[in-house]
Amino acid sequence: MPSFAGVNHVALTVTDLERSTRFYADVLGLLPVLDLGHGRVLLDRRSGFSVGLLRHPDAEGGAFTELRTGLDHLGLTATDRDELVAWEHHLDSLGVDHSPITDTALGSHLNLRDPDGIALELQAPTAVYVALVQQLGSGEVPDDVLRDQAEALLGPGLVIRP
């Protein structure tokens, strides 16, 4: 079966292109590269990941909610916990509301919302999680061995087994 080389982009429906473009550029550091009239494309310089911001004239109103079918949140990766702490300081310096950093078996994360209330997560994976993902990508370790390693990390009952 073919596989994916990575994630290329996400497109988000927003209510105000100017406000959202400023947020994603000034707060998250994305570079605005395209103006499509009804939308903008912003690019992360380091990863090449892009975020499309679209203003649909016939879009339904109402605030974003994770409880509606569709997008729950957008997760972005920090290199490590130190970089996540730097993000926390950056957000504080801009007065952007966010959750405290939470540490889990898979990594550390903090959460915030964009101007339309779209949930964003900044996550820094643990070294163990990074190693598991690298093993998975190598194709050299059988799936059942990876599942065993994941279960050792997370505990019983969470890992999906066929």
N, C-alpha and C positions, 0 to 999 in steps of 0.2 A: 504494500500500500504506500502511496506517496506520503510525504510528511511536509511540515511547514519549516521554513528556514528561520522564521521569527514572526513577530507581530509588526506590521507595517504602519498602521494608523488607526485612529478612532475618529469618528465624526459625531459631534454633539450638537443637538438642537438647542439654540439659545434665544433669549428674548431681546437682547441688545448686543449687536456685533461689536460696537465700539467698547462698551464696558467689559465684555468678555475678552476681547483681544487685549485690552490693557491688563486684565487680571492674569491671563496666561503668559503674557510677555513679562510684565513687571514682577509678578509674584513667583511664577514658576520658571522664568528665564527662557521661555521658548521664543524663537526668532520668527516674527511674521514674515512669510515669504510670498504668499499669493493673496490677491484680493479678487474674488470671483463675483463681486457685486452682492450676491445673496449669501456669500460665505467667505471665510478666511482660512488659510492654512498656515499653521505655525509649526516650526521644526525644532526638535531638540538637537543641538549641535553635537553632543557626544554620542548619542545612540542612533540618530537618524530617524527616530520615531516621530511621527507627525500627528498633530491634532487638528482636525477640521472643525470649524465653528460655523454652523449654518443657521440662518434666520429664514424659516419657511413662512411665507405670508399667510398661509392657511393653517398654521400650527395651532393645536388645541392649547388653550390657556391653562393655567394652574401651575402650582409649584411642583418641582421635581419631588418624587418619592420613590424610595427603594421598594415600596410595596406594590407598585404597578409593574406589570410584566414588561420586561426589557432590561435596561441597564440597572444594575444594583450600585456599582461604584467603578471607578477607574483606578487601578492600582499602578503606581509608578515605583521603580526600584532605585533605592539609594545603594551605594557601594557597600557600606557597612554602618554600624551603629554610630560611629563618630560623624559620618556624613549626615546621618539622620538628626543628630544633635545640632549640627550646623544648620540644617533646614529649620529646626525648631527655633533657633536664634534668629534666623532670617525672617521667619513668619512673625515672630514677636516684634522684631524691629519695624515691620510694616503694619503692625496692629491687626494681623489676620488671625481670627479665631481658629483654634485647633485643639484637638485632644492632647492629653499628655502622651509621651512615648510609652507604649505598652510592650513588654517583652514576653515572647512565647517560645515554644520549642522550635518553631520554624524561623523565627526572626523577630525583629522589633518593628513597630509601626506607629505612625500617628495619622490622624484623620482630620480633614478639613473639607470645606465646601466652597464651590465657586460661586459667582454672583447669582446664578440661577438655582443654587442649592444642590447642584450635582455633587455627589459624594466622591471625594478623592482620598486615596490612601497612599502614603509614602511608606514603603516597606524596605527594610534592610535585612536580607536573609542571613541566617547563621552560616558559619563555615560548613557545618554538617549538612545543612540543606543544600548549599551550593555543590558540595561533593556528591550528594545523591543525584542532583539534576545532571551533573557532568557525567556520572556513571550511566544514567538513563540515556543521555544523548550519545554516548559512545557506542551503544548497542552491544557492548562486550559482556555485560552482566545480565543474566537471565532475569526476567520480570519478577519471578517469585523471590529471588534473592533481594531485589530492590524493595519488594513489599515487606519482606522480613526486616530489612534495615529501617524502613519507615515505621513499622510497628514498634520496633525497639525504641525509636525516638519519640513516638507519639503515644504509645500505649495500645493495648488491645481494643478491638472493636471499631476503630476509625478507618483502617485501611480496607479498601475494596478488594475483594478476592473473587475471581471467577468461580 
